[in-house]
Amino acid sequence: MTAMKRWAPPLLLLATLLGLWQVAASTGWLAEALHLEDFLVPSPAEIGESLWQSRALLAENAWVTLREMLLGLGCALIAGLGFAVALHLSELLRRAFYPLIVASQTIPIIVVAPILVVWFGYGIWPKLAIVALICFFPLALNTLDGLGSVDPEATKMMRTLNASRGQILWRVEAPTALPFAFSGAKIAVAFAAIAAVFGEWAGSDSGLGHLMLQDNAQLETARLFAAVVVLSAMAIALVALVALAERRVVTWR
């Protein structure tokens, strides 16, 4: 009953929006309002039909993009958590690196992506680097904030028990930072899909981003929307998996 109450409003809103879109597109009103040809404004039914008819092509390219997302997230997770712990333990490193980490996010990834393709070619490595760069920031920053939010009294109590710095980190600071790290992970997962598509737009011969460019050039708008639906579904599924892992791991929250 609780789950139904939680999911009913967004599902009802989504169904309403899809219904309005279907009516507006099928009657031609939406195309007229946008001053476009009818075939450039597909209805949800046409997008669903394209999803089914192109399911093999979409699945093949989705697997490429999903692999880039997962491997890039893995790199970002290792680097982000490692940097957060290092910066938390060393004030000198925090003063030196923290402004640079923040400044790195001011560089548009659409500018960096072509450079990485020139350096590493059209393989998977530029995409991994782009996903890792975008996902690194929320993971590192959230985890660092979590490590710094420990109750001082808890740290003081551990010191009175002659706990080492490593024991304080493992038994007090890490559990406190876990919810923050999971929050950063959910943001990173959502960004990973965007990052993977940016990387594929910069240069690739497969993946959903590559397929979107092809469909855009060939005016295959229904399949273009279908690729967006698949990409969104992958991101939502990964966010849900992270949320499930959070509920299983952070049992004390």
Backbone as CSV, one residue per row, in Angstrom:
resi,resn,N_x,N_y,N_z,CA_x,CA_y,CA_z,C_x,C_y,C_z
1,MET,0.831,-1.207,0.000,0.000,0.000,0.000,0.865,1.256,0.000
2,THR,1.928,1.226,0.797,2.826,2.384,0.843,3.506,2.597,-0.493
3,ALA,3.943,1.499,-1.128,4.598,1.608,-2.428,3.628,2.160,-3.472
4,MET,2.353,1.751,-3.393,1.355,2.238,-4.348,1.144,3.737,-4.192
5,LYS,1.098,4.193,-2.951,0.929,5.632,-2.708,2.123,6.424,-3.219
6,ARG,3.314,5.814,-3.120,4.517,6.517,-3.548,4.618,6.606,-5.066
7,TRP,4.224,5.533,-5.753,4.412,5.476,-7.199,3.195,5.934,-7.989
8,ALA,2.026,5.962,-7.377,0.811,6.322,-8.113,0.860,7.736,-8.706
9,PRO,1.237,8.784,-7.936,1.227,10.139,-8.514,2.149,10.302,-9.722
10,PRO,3.447,9.883,-9.657,4.283,10.067,-10.849,3.819,9.236,-12.046
11,LEU,3.323,8.011,-11.797,2.842,7.184,-12.897,1.600,7.797,-13.535
12,LEU,0.718,8.339,-12.715,-0.480,8.998,-13.238,-0.118,10.225,-14.063
13,LEU,0.843,11.014,-13.559,1.288,12.196,-14.296,1.923,11.801,-15.621
14,LEU,2.763,10.746,-15.596,3.416,10.285,-16.821,2.379,9.801,-17.835
15,ALA,1.401,9.039,-17.382,0.359,8.546,-18.287,-0.429,9.703,-18.898
16,THR,-0.707,10.725,-18.096,-1.435,11.893,-18.594,-0.637,12.624,-19.663
17,LEU,0.663,12.827,-19.396,1.513,13.522,-20.361,1.641,12.739,-21.660
18,LEU,1.798,11.410,-21.540,1.896,10.574,-22.745,0.584,10.602,-23.533
19,GLY,-0.546,10.602,-22.825,-1.834,10.674,-23.505,-2.012,11.979,-24.261
20,LEU,-1.645,13.089,-23.612,-1.726,14.394,-24.281,-0.794,14.453,-25.477
21,TRP,0.415,13.911,-25.330,1.383,13.876,-26.428,0.825,13.054,-27.593
22,GLN,0.213,11.898,-27.279,-0.333,11.036,-28.322,-1.419,11.768,-29.111
23,VAL,-2.311,12.428,-28.407,-3.394,13.145,-29.072,-2.851,14.295,-29.911
24,ALA,-1.913,15.062,-29.331,-1.372,16.222,-30.044,-0.586,15.814,-31.280
25,ALA,0.165,14.692,-31.190,0.964,14.248,-32.331,0.107,13.577,-33.395
26,SER,-0.840,12.729,-32.986,-1.659,11.991,-33.959,-2.618,12.890,-34.717
27,THR,-3.055,13.979,-34.110,-3.961,14.911,-34.796,-3.207,15.928,-35.643
28,GLY,-1.884,15.973,-35.512,-1.095,16.923,-36.287,-0.961,18.279,-35.644
29,TRP,-1.612,18.463,-34.486,-1.553,19.777,-33.828,-0.145,20.126,-33.399
30,LEU,0.601,19.147,-32.864,1.952,19.410,-32.376,2.875,19.802,-33.512
31,ALA,2.764,19.119,-34.655,3.604,19.461,-35.808,3.286,20.866,-36.305
32,GLU,2.014,21.220,-36.328,1.636,22.563,-36.756,2.155,23.618,-35.789
33,ALA,2.065,23.325,-34.493,2.529,24.294,-33.498,4.032,24.526,-33.610
34,LEU,4.781,23.462,-33.950,6.233,23.578,-34.083,6.671,23.928,-35.498
35,HIS,5.702,24.035,-36.427,5.992,24.344,-37.831,6.930,23.303,-38.436
36,LEU,6.594,22.029,-38.217,7.401,20.919,-38.716,6.519,19.956,-39.494
37,GLU,7.186,19.098,-40.275,6.466,18.029,-40.956,6.018,16.985,-39.929
38,ASP,4.949,16.268,-40.273,4.376,15.300,-39.323,5.372,14.204,-38.935
39,PHE,6.191,13.750,-39.891,7.102,12.646,-39.592,8.232,13.052,-38.654
40,LEU,8.419,14.356,-38.450,9.451,14.831,-37.529,8.947,14.898,-36.090
41,VAL,7.657,14.677,-35.878,7.074,14.743,-34.541,6.346,13.422,-34.276
42,PRO,7.078,12.375,-33.912,6.453,11.071,-33.708,5.607,11.046,-32.442
43,SER,4.590,10.214,-32.463,3.754,10.021,-31.286,4.341,8.929,-30.405
44,PRO,3.925,8.835,-29.145,4.408,7.740,-28.293,4.158,6.359,-28.896
45,ALA,3.029,6.195,-29.610,2.750,4.903,-30.243,3.782,4.589,-31.317
46,GLU,4.163,5.587,-32.107,5.177,5.379,-33.154,6.538,5.094,-32.543
47,ILE,6.843,5.752,-31.416,8.109,5.496,-30.727,8.130,4.075,-30.183
48,GLY,6.993,3.642,-29.612,6.903,2.267,-29.124,7.050,1.256,-30.243
49,GLU,6.471,1.547,-31.391,6.602,0.652,-32.549,8.056,0.573,-33.000
50,SER,8.747,1.729,-32.989,10.167,1.739,-33.360,11.014,0.977,-32.354
51,LEU,10.647,1.087,-31.077,11.352,0.318,-30.049,11.296,-1.178,-30.334
52,TRP,10.133,-1.639,-30.765,9.972,-3.072,-31.036,10.661,-3.480,-32.342
53,GLN,10.459,-2.708,-33.379,11.011,-3.066,-34.686,12.538,-2.993,-34.696
54,SER,13.121,-2.058,-33.940,14.577,-1.880,-33.924,15.192,-2.422,-32.644
55,ARG,14.507,-3.354,-31.997,14.955,-3.833,-30.686,16.347,-4.439,-30.737
56,ALA,16.679,-5.165,-31.791,18.005,-5.785,-31.886,19.089,-4.719,-32.036
57,LEU,18.838,-3.745,-32.921,19.806,-2.659,-33.126,19.972,-1.827,-31.862
58,LEU,18.870,-1.518,-31.204,18.929,-0.731,-29.975,19.640,-1.495,-28.859
59,ALA,19.368,-2.786,-28.745,20.007,-3.588,-27.695,21.510,-3.689,-27.922
60,GLU,21.908,-3.858,-29.175,23.339,-3.959,-29.487,24.078,-2.688,-29.116
61,ASN,23.520,-1.550,-29.470,24.166,-0.271,-29.153,24.020,0.092,-27.686
62,ALA,22.916,-0.333,-27.061,22.737,-0.056,-25.634,23.780,-0.773,-24.804
63,TRP,24.147,-1.992,-25.201,25.167,-2.727,-24.471,26.508,-2.002,-24.523
64,VAL,26.833,-1.411,-25.667,28.085,-0.641,-25.797,28.073,0.535,-24.833
65,THR,26.974,1.278,-24.829,26.874,2.453,-23.954,26.854,2.051,-22.481
66,LEU,26.137,0.975,-22.165,26.071,0.518,-20.775,27.448,0.095,-20.272
67,ARG,28.213,-0.568,-21.112,29.563,-0.973,-20.709,30.429,0.253,-20.434
68,GLU,30.317,1.277,-21.267,31.074,2.516,-21.040,30.657,3.167,-19.729
69,MET,29.363,3.169,-19.456,28.866,3.767,-18.222,29.379,3.027,-16.998
70,LEU,29.303,1.688,-17.005,29.693,0.906,-15.837,31.195,0.984,-15.583
71,LEU,31.994,0.853,-16.636,33.451,0.917,-16.451,33.881,2.323,-16.035
72,GLY,33.270,3.342,-16.633,33.599,4.719,-16.244,33.193,5.008,-14.816
73,LEU,32.022,4.494,-14.403,31.591,4.662,-13.016,32.531,3.955,-12.058
74,GLY,33.013,2.770,-12.443,33.962,2.059,-11.596,35.243,2.858,-11.386
75,CYS,35.759,3.440,-12.481,36.961,4.279,-12.361,36.700,5.492,-11.480
76,ALA,35.531,6.127,-11.677,35.188,7.309,-10.878,35.014,6.950,-9.417
77,LEU,34.445,5.774,-9.153,34.237,5.344,-7.770,35.568,5.152,-7.047
78,ILE,36.497,4.458,-7.682,37.809,4.222,-7.067,38.543,5.540,-6.849
79,ALA,38.579,6.373,-7.893,39.297,7.648,-7.791,38.612,8.602,-6.824
80,GLY,37.269,8.674,-6.878,36.541,9.615,-6.029,36.656,9.290,-4.558
81,LEU,36.458,8.018,-4.202,36.579,7.622,-2.794,38.017,7.753,-2.309
82,GLY,38.965,7.364,-3.170,40.369,7.483,-2.784,40.783,8.922,-2.537
83,PHE,40.381,9.825,-3.433,40.705,11.237,-3.260,40.026,11.804,-2.018
84,ALA,38.779,11.426,-1.787,38.056,11.949,-0.617,38.760,11.558,0.676
85,VAL,39.171,10.302,0.781,39.868,9.849,1.993,41.208,10.559,2.135
86,ALA,41.955,10.668,1.025,43.267,11.325,1.079,43.138,12.789,1.485
87,LEU,42.175,13.492,0.914,41.985,14.903,1.245,41.464,15.076,2.669
88,HIS,40.696,14.113,3.151,40.193,14.184,4.529,41.318,13.980,5.537
89,LEU,42.238,13.088,5.227,43.324,12.775,6.161,44.437,13.805,6.132
90,SER,44.585,14.527,5.040,45.690,15.482,4.903,45.155,16.874,4.616
91,GLU,45.351,17.788,5.533,44.911,19.163,5.323,45.691,19.820,4.193
92,LEU,46.984,19.464,4.066,47.806,20.028,2.993,47.267,19.630,1.622
93,LEU,46.940,18.339,1.461,46.372,17.881,0.188,45.021,18.529,-0.073
94,ARG,44.232,18.701,0.974,42.915,19.307,0.804,43.042,20.746,0.322
95,ARG,43.953,21.490,0.898,44.148,22.874,0.471,44.681,22.949,-0.952
96,ALA,45.510,21.974,-1.336,46.123,22.002,-2.662,45.163,21.540,-3.756
97,PHE,44.414,20.457,-3.491,43.631,19.827,-4.550,42.179,20.277,-4.609
98,TYR,41.594,20.651,-3.480,40.160,20.958,-3.474,39.791,22.063,-4.466
99,PRO,40.516,23.198,-4.482,40.161,24.225,-5.485,40.318,23.725,-6.913
100,LEU,41.312,22.861,-7.169,41.513,22.346,-8.522,40.387,21.404,-8.929
101,ILE,39.908,20.595,-7.972,38.799,19.687,-8.272,37.549,20.483,-8.628
102,VAL,37.279,21.547,-7.877,36.117,22.395,-8.166,36.298,23.095,-9.505
103,ALA,37.505,23.614,-9.761,37.760,24.324,-11.017,37.652,23.399,-12.224
104,SER,37.958,22.121,-12.032,37.888,21.181,-13.156,36.475,21.046,-13.694
105,GLN,35.477,21.312,-12.859,34.087,21.182,-13.293,33.602,22.384,-14.090
106,THR,34.412,23.429,-14.176,34.030,24.600,-14.969,34.391,24.432,-16.441
107,ILE,35.158,23.391,-16.766,35.548,23.148,-18.162,34.454,22.327,-18.831
108,PRO,33.816,22.842,-19.883,32.741,22.071,-20.536,33.277,20.757,-21.094
109,ILE,32.576,19.677,-20.782,33.042,18.368,-21.234,32.970,18.247,-22.740
110,ILE,32.090,19.033,-23.373,31.991,18.981,-24.828,33.246,19.530,-25.491
111,VAL,34.033,20.317,-24.735,35.317,20.816,-25.241,36.409,19.779,-25.017
112,VAL,36.337,19.077,-23.893,37.367,18.101,-23.550,37.232,16.823,-24.384
113,ALA,36.002,16.444,-24.709,35.759,15.170,-25.392,36.527,15.024,-26.700
114,PRO,36.503,16.007,-27.617,37.265,15.832,-28.862,38.770,15.697,-28.633
115,ILE,39.293,16.379,-27.600,40.726,16.275,-27.304,41.073,14.862,-26.875
116,LEU,40.230,14.270,-26.044,40.472,12.899,-25.588,40.398,11.913,-26.753
117,VAL,39.500,12.170,-27.705,39.409,11.301,-28.881,40.681,11.405,-29.714
118,VAL,41.217,12.620,-29.850,42.472,12.795,-30.586,43.609,12.055,-29.894
119,TRP,43.640,12.113,-28.562,44.718,11.473,-27.804,44.606,9.946,-27.804
120,PHE,43.394,9.430,-27.577,43.221,7.996,-27.342,42.538,7.245,-28.477
121,GLY,42.093,7.957,-29.525,41.465,7.283,-30.645,39.977,7.084,-30.431
122,TYR,39.379,6.234,-31.284,37.928,6.040,-31.288,37.492,4.825,-30.478
123,GLY,38.386,4.252,-29.696,38.036,3.089,-28.892,37.265,3.473,-27.641
124,ILE,37.300,2.583,-26.658,36.503,2.784,-25.449,37.162,3.741,-24.462
125,TRP,38.479,3.937,-24.563,39.190,4.710,-23.542,38.737,6.168,-23.431
126,PRO,38.525,6.901,-24.540,38.031,8.278,-24.370,36.681,8.340,-23.661
127,LYS,35.801,7.369,-23.941,34.494,7.360,-23.297,34.621,7.094,-21.803
128,LEU,35.509,6.158,-21.445,35.727,5.884,-20.019,36.251,7.126,-19.311
129,ALA,37.189,7.819,-19.950,37.766,9.016,-19.339,36.703,10.096,-19.143
130,ILE,35.828,10.269,-20.127,34.793,11.300,-20.034,33.790,10.954,-18.933
131,VAL,33.336,9.699,-18.899,32.404,9.281,-17.855,33.047,9.435,-16.474
132,ALA,34.300,9.001,-16.347,34.984,9.093,-15.062,35.162,10.540,-14.627
133,LEU,35.503,11.426,-15.557,35.708,12.837,-15.217,34.415,13.474,-14.706
134,ILE,33.296,13.173,-15.360,32.027,13.776,-14.957,31.522,13.185,-13.645
135,CYS,31.682,11.876,-13.471,31.149,11.201,-12.277,32.060,11.349,-11.063
136,PHE,33.308,11.709,-11.285,34.267,11.819,-10.179,33.845,12.884,-9.168
137,PHE,33.393,14.029,-9.657,33.152,15.178,-8.789,32.072,14.908,-7.736
138,PRO,30.861,14.473,-8.095,29.855,14.239,-7.042,30.261,13.153,-6.061
139,LEU,30.970,12.133,-6.526,31.420,11.079,-5.613,32.440,11.608,-4.617
140,ALA,33.450,12.307,-5.116,34.518,12.805,-4.250,33.997,13.861,-3.284
141,LEU,33.224,14.816,-3.789,32.784,15.931,-2.950,31.805,15.465,-1.874
142,ASN,30.841,14.623,-2.248,29.878,14.143,-1.262,30.545,13.293,-0.190
143,THR,31.462,12.423,-0.595,32.154,11.576,0.378,33.019,12.422,1.305
144,LEU,33.686,13.423,0.757,34.509,14.306,1.588,33.657,15.060,2.600
145,ASP,32.503,15.535,2.171,31.593,16.215,3.107,31.115,15.251,4.190
146,GLY,30.850,14.004,3.800,30.419,13.018,4.783,31.487,12.703,5.808
147,LEU,32.732,12.574,5.353,33.835,12.297,6.273,34.045,13.443,7.255
148,GLY,33.729,14.652,6.813,33.917,15.814,7.688,32.727,16.125,8.566
149,SER,31.647,15.335,8.464,30.437,15.625,9.234,30.291,14.754,10.476
150,VAL,31.363,14.081,10.858,31.321,13.196,12.027,31.125,14.016,13.302
151,ASP,30.353,13.470,14.209,30.153,14.113,15.510,31.489,14.166,16.249
152,PRO,31.965,15.354,16.628,33.250,15.462,17.336,33.300,14.644,18.613
153,GLU,32.157,14.494,19.253,32.133,13.723,20.501,32.444,12.247,20.249
154,ALA,32.002,11.734,19.097,32.307,10.338,18.758,33.796,10.153,18.523
155,THR,34.414,11.100,17.845,35.858,11.032,17.616,36.627,11.138,18.929
156,LYS,36.163,12.033,19.798,36.824,12.206,21.090,36.725,10.925,21.927
157,MET,35.568,10.272,21.876,35.399,9.038,22.628,36.344,7.955,22.111
158,MET,36.499,7.848,20.783,37.406,6.853,20.210,38.842,7.113,20.631
159,ARG,39.208,8.380,20.723,40.582,8.708,21.141,40.810,8.356,22.601
160,THR,39.787,8.526,23.422,39.939,8.151,24.832,40.100,6.636,24.988
161,LEU,39.646,5.880,23.986,39.809,4.421,23.995,41.090,3.986,23.294
162,ASN,41.978,4.973,23.028,43.273,4.709,22.389,43.125,4.130,20.978
163,ALA,42.085,4.546,20.261,41.906,4.092,18.884,42.906,4.795,17.976
164,SER,43.426,4.056,17.013,44.356,4.633,16.047,43.587,5.474,15.028
165,ARG,44.338,6.222,14.197,43.696,7.059,13.170,42.932,6.184,12.184
166,GLY,43.493,5.043,11.842,42.821,4.136,10.928,41.552,3.559,11.521
167,GLN,41.560,3.252,12.807,40.364,2.718,13.454,39.253,3.761,13.516
168,ILE,39.623,5.003,13.788,38.627,6.083,13.801,38.006,6.240,12.407
169,LEU,38.863,6.174,11.380,38.370,6.298,10.011,37.416,5.159,9.669
170,TRP,37.791,3.943,10.031,37.017,2.769,9.637,35.737,2.602,10.450
171,ARG,35.808,2.880,11.758,34.681,2.584,12.640,33.715,3.753,12.833
172,VAL,34.182,4.990,12.622,33.321,6.150,12.882,33.089,6.975,11.616
173,GLU,34.175,7.386,10.973,34.054,8.323,9.856,33.474,7.660,8.606
174,ALA,33.945,6.455,8.285,33.448,5.775,7.083,31.942,5.479,7.160
175,PRO,31.432,4.916,8.281,29.978,4.703,8.347,29.179,5.999,8.239
176,THR,29.699,7.085,8.818,29.005,8.369,8.719,28.983,8.872,7.280
177,ALA,30.062,8.621,6.543,30.176,9.126,5.175,29.433,8.274,4.153
178,LEU,29.075,7.047,4.519,28.444,6.148,3.541,27.166,6.722,2.923
179,PRO,26.223,7.265,3.706,25.023,7.839,3.070,25.367,8.968,2.104
180,PHE,26.363,9.776,2.438,26.793,10.853,1.543,27.370,10.274,0.254
181,ALA,28.176,9.215,0.397,28.780,8.576,-0.772,27.700,7.987,-1.684
182,PHE,26.684,7.385,-1.110,25.604,6.819,-1.927,24.818,7.925,-2.626
183,SER,24.624,9.046,-1.962,23.957,10.180,-2.617,24.766,10.657,-3.814
184,GLY,26.083,10.752,-3.633,26.943,11.119,-4.749,26.914,10.091,-5.855
185,ALA,26.813,8.810,-5.489,26.775,7.740,-6.492,25.509,7.829,-7.339
186,LYS,24.384,8.167,-6.711,23.136,8.284,-7.479,23.209,9.455,-8.462
187,ILE,23.829,10.544,-8.049,24.011,11.667,-8.969,24.960,11.261,-10.100
188,ALA,26.038,10.564,-9.743,27.028,10.153,-10.735,26.427,9.211,-11.769
189,VAL,25.573,8.291,-11.319,24.938,7.343,-12.246,24.073,8.091,-13.260
190,ALA,23.337,9.090,-12.792,22.508,9.876,-13.714,23.372,10.627,-14.721
191,PHE,24.509,11.144,-14.264,25.422,11.867,-15.156,26.138,10.930,-16.126
192,ALA,26.312,9.675,-15.737,27.084,8.736,-16.550,26.464,8.545,-17.929
193,ALA,25.133,8.491,-17.990,24.468,8.319,-19.284,24.747,9.511,-20.196
194,ILE,24.682,10.714,-19.640,24.963,11.919,-20.434,26.415,11.920,-20.888
195,ALA,27.309,11.550,-19.991,28.729,11.553,-20.313,29.052,10.550,-21.415
196,ALA,28.464,9.359,-21.338,28.728,8.336,-22.356,28.257,8.810,-23.733
197,VAL,27.110,9.459,-23.788,26.599,9.961,-25.071,27.496,11.070,-25.606
198,PHE,27.960,11.971,-24.735,28.894,13.014,-25.162,30.153,12.391,-25.771
199,GLY,30.672,11.349,-25.107,31.862,10.689,-25.621,31.627,10.063,-26.978
200,GLU,30.450,9.463,-27.160,30.138,8.835,-28.450,29.892,9.878,-29.526
201,TRP,29.349,11.021,-29.151,29.178,12.094,-30.127,30.518,12.636,-30.599
202,ALA,31.499,12.664,-29.708,32.816,13.187,-30.081,33.506,12.279,-31.089
203,GLY,33.251,10.981,-31.022,33.860,10.060,-31.974,33.642,8.617,-31.588
204,SER,32.839,7.889,-32.363,32.610,6.478,-32.095,31.964,5.837,-33.323
205,ASP,31.978,4.528,-33.348,31.324,3.808,-34.433,30.220,2.892,-33.912
206,SER,29.852,3.044,-32.626,28.777,2.252,-32.033,28.309,2.943,-30.755
207,GLY,27.211,2.439,-30.204,26.650,3.028,-28.991,25.391,3.825,-29.301
208,LEU,24.610,4.106,-28.266,23.369,4.843,-28.459,23.612,6.266,-28.943
209,GLY,24.689,6.893,-28.472,25.019,8.237,-28.949,25.320,8.244,-30.436
210,HIS,26.074,7.261,-30.897,26.378,7.125,-32.322,25.097,6.880,-33.112
211,LEU,24.214,6.030,-32.581,22.949,5.744,-33.257,22.076,6.992,-33.329
212,MET,22.087,7.805,-32.266,21.310,9.045,-32.272,21.785,9.992,-33.374
213,LEU,23.095,10.099,-33.553,23.635,10.961,-34.609,23.195,10.464,-35.981
214,GLN,23.246,9.150,-36.177,22.806,8.590,-37.447,21.320,8.858,-37.690
215,ASP,20.501,8.619,-36.675,19.061,8.823,-36.820,18.729,10.288,-37.058
216,ASN,19.463,11.181,-36.406,19.244,12.608,-36.603,19.564,13.010,-38.042
217,ALA,20.670,12.482,-38.583,21.060,12.807,-39.960,20.084,12.224,-40.973
218,GLN,19.511,11.055,-40.654,18.600,10.382,-41.582,17.132,10.706,-41.307
219,LEU,16.894,11.620,-40.358,15.535,12.036,-39.980,14.683,10.863,-39.502
220,GLU,15.335,9.889,-38.853,14.627,8.766,-38.232,14.240,9.177,-36.809
221,THR,13.274,10.094,-36.716,12.986,10.705,-35.422,12.368,9.717,-34.432
222,ALA,11.559,8.782,-34.929,10.941,7.811,-34.016,12.007,6.949,-33.351
223,ARG,12.981,6.488,-34.135,14.048,5.671,-33.546,14.974,6.521,-32.684
224,LEU,15.114,7.793,-33.036,15.910,8.700,-32.198,15.289,8.813,-30.809
225,PHE,13.976,8.999,-30.751,13.288,9.040,-29.462,13.374,7.697,-28.753
226,ALA,13.317,6.609,-29.524,13.421,5.274,-28.923,14.772,5.085,-28.253
227,ALA,15.837,5.580,-28.881,17.172,5.490,-28.283,17.244,6.293,-26.990
228,VAL,16.579,7.442,-26.964,16.539,8.255,-25.742,15.800,7.505,-24.634
229,VAL,14.709,6.828,-24.993,13.949,6.052,-24.006,14.815,4.945,-23.415
230,VAL,15.565,4.241,-24.268,16.435,3.158,-23.793,17.523,3.718,-22.878
231,LEU,18.118,4.840,-23.265,19.167,5.447,-22.450,18.620,5.867,-21.087
232,SER,17.451,6.480,-21.071,16.840,6.896,-19.810,16.505,5.693,-18.941
233,ALA,16.006,4.631,-19.571,15.659,3.425,-18.812,16.888,2.822,-18.155
234,MET,18.020,2.819,-18.858,19.261,2.291,-18.275,19.693,3.127,-17.080
235,ALA,19.635,4.445,-17.216,20.042,5.321,-16.116,19.121,5.151,-14.910
236,ILE,17.807,5.062,-15.160,16.852,4.887,-14.053,17.088,3.557,-13.353
237,ALA,17.356,2.504,-14.131,17.611,1.188,-13.536,18.866,1.204,-12.671
238,LEU,19.908,1.878,-13.134,21.144,1.941,-12.354,20.948,2.756,-11.077
239,VAL,20.204,3.858,-11.166,19.906,4.649,-9.965,19.117,3.807,-8.963
240,ALA,18.160,3.020,-9.466,17.372,2.162,-8.586,18.251,1.102,-7.919
241,LEU,19.215,0.549,-8.656,20.121,-0.437,-8.078,20.989,0.185,-6.983
242,VAL,21.459,1.412,-7.213,22.253,2.102,-6.191,21.396,2.375,-4.951
243,ALA,20.157,2.800,-5.163,19.259,3.051,-4.033,18.986,1.763,-3.257
244,LEU,18.827,0.637,-3.965,18.626,-0.648,-3.307,19.851,-1.047,-2.495
245,ALA,21.035,-0.855,-3.092,22.270,-1.160,-2.364,22.408,-0.283,-1.125
246,GLU,21.972,0.972,-1.228,22.043,1.875,-0.065,21.165,1.367,1.067
247,ARG,19.949,0.913,0.726,19.056,0.407,1.764,19.600,-0.858,2.419
248,ARG,20.312,-1.664,1.638,20.863,-2.902,2.188,22.126,-2.663,3.018
249,VAL,22.932,-1.676,2.630,24.213,-1.429,3.299,24.061,-0.468,4.472
250,VAL,23.373,0.653,4.243,23.237,1.670,5.294,21.994,1.343,6.110
251,THR,22.072,0.261,6.862,20.913,-0.211,7.617,20.628,0.644,8.861
252,TRP,21.620,1.398,9.318,21.453,2.161,10.549,20.863,3.538,10.290
253,ARG,20.671,3.919,9.027,20.218,5.269,8.729,18.767,5.444,9.142
